[in-house]
Amino acid sequence: MVLDGKLDEADWKNAEWTQSFVDIEGELKPIPHFNTQVKMLWDETYFYVGVEMEEPHLWATLTERDDIIFRDNDFEIFIDPDGDSHNYMELEVNALGTEWDLLLLKPYRDQQKVAVDSWDIIGLKTVINLDGTLNDPSDIDKGWSIEIAIPWKVLEECAPKSIPEDGDQWRVNFSRVHWDLDVVDGKYQKLDKSEYNWVWSPQGLIAMHYPEMWGFVQFSTNKVGTQKYDFVWDTIEDHKWYMRTMYYKQKQYFDKHGEWMKDMMHLKNLTPYNRNFKQLPQIQLTHSGYEIIGEMKDGRIVIQHEDGLVKVK
């Protein structure tokens, strides 16, 4: 694929758009006033993301790599290949093509120093196409688009495989940060309290670093445009979510009492989210926290840790 920032190649035309982005908090908030949609493709080398964003005022100021790009209008990608909510990547890009890529060892809520700013996506390709004029308040622009190619090689340390296989599912989300602008002395000026966060998969709160709220991307080895497959829901995700609710309750309890609960009475209630456990999940306190262990009827084991990590064995 030749990257020029325009999604006009045949493969892009055959790929389907995501639904339009919504507010990060979900349906209770207004629909975004500018449209954003994404397409995805992949081959043996790259995961491709193409995005088109409606924008009447193209504006960007940051030029140094690993600047805090969301201080400008930007587009962001989040990828957690194995879905354990740890060791995931974030990429932010503004209309100048300035990039901020970082590795998150844990979500910010679980530990102070979790972001590795020095980590780079080696071989990353990012190309911007502007449909208008950048930083020129004298006209009305149409928007901007981006083609991004992320090498599998840089993700393999966080992924269960070196490259996805047919039917594999990864946790992914996309975000767009938008600021309202004023014009002062013929130049754009950002209104500091006007930040909007528009996303593909709503988080329910203004925080992107809840990987358990991201969407799922299912990979197919069929050539794009030849055959469509339905998304296949793995019910273990229901059980992972059930154990995630225990993590939330434990965290609330610890913040209030300074210790972990040794027993959780609601474990005794069978729900659609735990009926496939072989037996009710058990809590084991450890020297550093706890583990909640649930064995599935199909032999898989789900383990939830006090730092948010969830593993399936």
N, C-alpha and C positions, 0 to 999 in steps of 0.2 A: 504494500500500500504506500502510495506517495502522500506524505503529510503536508498539507498546505493550509490547514485550518478550516477548510471548507468540506462539508459532508456531502460531496457530490459524486464520489465514486460509486460504481454499481453496487458494491457490497454494502455501503452505507445506505443506499436507497432501498435495498432489500431488507435491511434490518428494521425492527420495530422501535418506535419511540416508547420511552417510559411514559407514564401519566405525567401531567404537568405537576411541578413542584407545589407543595403546600406549606403553610406556616409550620415552623418547627414544633409548636405546641399542639398542632392538630386542628380538628374541625371547629373548635370553639373560637378560633381566631379567623380574621378575614382572609379571603383568598388573595394571594399575592397579586399586586397590580401590574407586574410584568411577568411574562411567561418564561418558563425554563423547562427544557426537556433534554433527555440523554438517550443515546444509543450505545450499545456495547457489542464488540466483536473480539475474536481472539484467533491466534494461530499458534504455531509451535514455539514462537519466540516472545510474543507480546500479548498483553491484555490491552485492548484499545477502548478508549472512552471518547465519544464525541458529544459535545454539548452545544446547544444553541440557546442564547439568552436575549430576550427582547430588552432593549435599553436605549432610551431617547437621549441620554447624556453620557457618552463614553468618557470615562475619567479614571486616571491612575496616577500615582505619584512615586511609589516605592520601586527602587531599581536594584537594591542589593539582595543577593540570594540569601535566604533564611531570615530576611526581615519578617516582621509579624504582618503577613500579607492581608489578613482580614481587616486591618485598619483602612485598606482600600476596598472598593468593590471587588469581589473575588469569586472563584469557583473552587470547590474543595472536594476531594475524594478520600474516603476512609475504607480500608480493607482489612478484615480480620479473617485470614484464610481458613483457620481451623475452628473458628467460632468459639474459642474459649474465653474471649473478652480480654485477653492479654496479648502482648507482642503483636500489635497491629500498626499499620502505617497510615500516615496522613500526608496529603499533598494539597497545597494551596497555590493558586495562580491568579495574577491580576491581568488587566488588559495590556500591560507592557510586556507580558510573558515572564515576569519575575516569579521565581518559584520558592516555595518554602516546603521542604520535605523533612519529615521527622518520624522517628520510630517511638512508639509508646509502649513501654514495658508493662505498664498497668494504666487503667483509667485514673485520671487525676483524683477522683474521690477516694481511692484506696491507698495512696501513698504520695508523699510530697514530691520527690525527685523521680519522675517517671519518664520524662521526654528526653530523647537523645537527639539533640539538634545537629550534632556533627555527622549523623547518619545521612548518607546521600543515596538516592536511587540512581546507581551507576547505569548509564545507557538510557536514561529517561529521555523521551522526545516529547516536546510540547510546542505546538505551533498555533498562533493566534491569527484569526481573521477578523478585521474590524469592518463593519458595515456602517461607515460614518467617519467622523474625524475626532481623534482623541484630544481631550482637554480643550475643546473649542466650544464655548457657550453660545456662539453666534448662530448655530444651526441645530437642527433636530436630527439625531442619529436613529438608525433602525436597531442596532444591536451588535453582538459579537458572538463568535463561535470559536471552539477550541477542538483540536485533535490531540489526543494524548496517547502515547504508547509506553506502557510500563513493562519492563522485561520480567519474565518469570524468574530469571536467575536471582534477582535481588529480593524476591519474596520467599525463596525456597526454605530459608531458615525458619520462617514462621508458618510455613504451609505443610500439610500432611504429605504432599507429593511434590516433586520438582515441577510438574505441570499438571493441570487438571485433567481428569478423564471424563468420559461421557457420563452425564448424570450427576457429577459432583456439584455440591452447593457450597458457596462461600458467603460469609456475612460482608455486606457492602453498603455504604451509604454515600450520598452526594449532597452537598450543601452549597448554597449561594448566599453570600453576605452582601447586602445592599444598603447603601447610605443615601439619605436625601441630601441634595446639594443646594447651595445658594450661589448667586453670582455676585462677586465683589470686585470692583475695578476691572471688569472684563475677564475675571478668572473664576473657576469653580472653587467653592469653599465648602467643606464638609460640615454638616450639622451634627455635632457630636452625640446628641441624644436621639438620633433618628435611625438606629441600626435595625435592619430587618434580617431575619434568618429564614430562608426558604429551603426546603429539603425534599428529597425523594420519599424517604420513609420517616414519618413524624416521630419525634422523640417523646412528646408529652410534656416536656419542660425545655427551658432554654439552656441546653447542654448537649453537645454532640458526643461527648465521651461516655456514652452509655451503649456500648456495642451490642448489648442484648436487645436493643430497640432498633437496630439497623435492619435493612431488608436482606433478602436472600437472592443471590444470583445463581442460577442453575446452568451449567455448561452442557452444550451439545456438540458432538463432533460432526453433525450434518452441516453441509455447506449452507450458508445463510440463504434464505429464500426458497429452499427446496422442500422442506418439511417442517411442520410445527409440532412441538411436543408440549404437553401439559406439564405444569410444575407439579412435582411429586412431594407431598408433605411427609416428612419423617416424624412420626408421633413422638419420638424421643425428645423433640424440641418442646413439646408440651410438658414433659417431665423435667427437662432442664429448667423451664420457666417456673414450674412448681417449686423446685429447689432454690431458684433465684429469689422467690418471695420469702423463703426462710432466711436467705442471706440479708435481705432488706430488714426483716424483723430482728434478726440478731444484731445488725448494725445499730438500729434504733435502741435496742436494749443496752448494748455496750456503751453507747454515747450517754445514756442516762445513769447506768449503774456501775460502769467500769469493769464489768465482767460479762462472760458469755452465758447464755442459758444452757443448762445441762439437759433440759427436756423441753419440748415444744408440743403442747397439747393438741394443736391443730393437725399434727401429723396423723392423728387417729381418724381423721375425717377423709373418707375416700371421695375423690372428685374425678372428673375427666382427665385431670392432670397427674394423677398418681395411680390409676387403677391397673396399669400395666407393670407396676413394681411387683417383684416376686414376694416381697414383704415390705412393710412400711420402712421408709428411710430411717437410718439410725445416726445419732449424733455422737461423735467421739471428740472429746476435748484433747488438745495437744499442748505442748509446751509454749507454742506461739499463737494458738487460737483454737480452731476446731476443723473437723471435716464432717460433712453430712454425706452419707453413703447410701445410695439406693441401687439395688440390684434389679435389673429388668427381667421379665419372664423369658426374653429371648437371649439372655446370658450377658448382655451388655451391662456395665456398671457406670453410674453417673456419680461423680464426686464433686461436691461444692466446698470450696475453701473460704476461710474468713476474709481473704484479700480479694474475693470476687472471682477467682479462677474457677472455671468449671471444666472438668475433664470427663471424657467418655472412654472407657476401656472395654 
